[in-house]
Amino acid sequence: MCHLSEVARLRGLRNTIKGRDFRMDTSEIQSKVVEIIGRYAKNKDALGSVTDETNILEDLKVNSARLVDVILDFEDEFDIEVEDEDADAVNTIGDAVRLIQSKVA
Amino acid sequence: MSRRVVITGMGVVAPNGVGLKEYEAALRGGVSGIRHIPLLDELKFGCRVAGVPQGVDELAESLFDEDELMAMNSSHRYGSIAAIDAWADAGFERPDPEDDTVHWEAGAVIGTGVGGLDTAGDKLVPMIDAGRVRRLGSTMVEQVMGSGVSARVSGLLALGNQVTANSSACSTGAEAVVEGLQRIRAGLADRMLCGGTEGASQYAWGGFDSMRVLCRKFNDEPEKASRPLSASAGGFVPGSGAGILHLESLESAEARGARIYAEVLGGALNCGGHRSGGSMTAPNPTGVQRCIRQAVRDAGVEPGEIDAINGHLTATGADPSEVASWSKALELGPEAFPLINSTKSMIGHGLGAAGALESVACILMLRGRFVHASINCEDVHPDIEPFAASIPHETREVAGLETIIKAGFGFGDVNVCVIFRRWPD
């Protein structure tokens, strides 16, 4: 068993090896989050004025079944793993950004 | 309550033409949609040609959003394009997703023979076997469930009546038309989108290839590979695509002043019970003949009124016995036999979509008063030779063309027969 900080270090190393910029700032994460969710959003107009409080299901009109795919895309994009409980707690864009930040930090 | 049922719209995604105009032009021109499929070389198929509609992905991208597209395999794309085209062709606007109006009087029977086997083969099975079930995402179920396409279409068009998918192998597409006819006749719906869709997938075709029922002798000449009615027929060519017909009660069509293509005069469905030569893979001739006779009775026509037969005619050894069954059931010998053709000669065998693609061809022929060529049968099969004069090798203009009878026969010894009559101008 590795210590969690060791896992994070190794993950960081892996990302460095992949040539990714591991230290993304909040706005960068947010724009990627919006890009990903945008694929599923039925309300494309609302994508232009997204804030932390924008609700993914209600404001962007994402079909709730597609949240599974959104989380899988987050995992691929940021090279993270999201537990089911963490995924269930994502309601807004801000929730998603904070979750990703906590995983990539 | 029994109401008259008419066809007021159609949509088609065929290997030799996408959209009614292109499809009619291809049928009139005797244009084959059969092409060489390089993947089938790689996979060492015996048959390396197939009918696959062209340009569909680009068209789908212009019609559906990203969220919809990610859940639409080939069968979904073909079926959905054909359905929204049929809807528009019938004079209806594609509803705004934000508009909560539901068309309670309109439903769909959109069948498939094998369903989303491409999704199963490309994603579902490999990912599950690799222990990656968590990574499947949310779109697997809707792409592999039998009713996936009718479900998708009901959302695109806000349908509120019965929405279902029938499945009866190669008779599926025409069976859907008869199902719709019966539902509207019974007063349970005013409008039904009916037809079939079949994806293009090596996983759908492989089983047939192994059974040695696919054509293997014309891999170098794809356009000549589908040879119904010929002595050189050596099996069918797999096809794909979708055909959807917008069936409507005559009263509904007249009330809204709709353009009417044709009337569905009658139809019949049965099974030969795998007896008297019938089996999982072969039809009981008695069942076939009963089905044809029932359809004729249901339509209230005399066999002599039938101007053309659009057969099932796949280019297997069953073609001669099919022609014999038509002759026997209609009690029309070679001298009185109507024109007979096989749309499969140009598009291959669209399996669950076949009967629908071919029903659309029937309506186009009725409207345009022509009977398209049955290509690749210059060498008519010896057992069919007495009927050779009834087989058009070139498109035949038929000024008095009023009535076409169409049949389909499927694995499981199931049969369908439907009769269409041109609506007066």
Interface residues (C-beta under 8 A of the other chain):
Chain A: R39 Y40 A41 K42 V62 N63 A65 R66 L67 V68 D69 L72
Chain B: D65 E66 D67 M70 P97 R135 G137 S138 T139
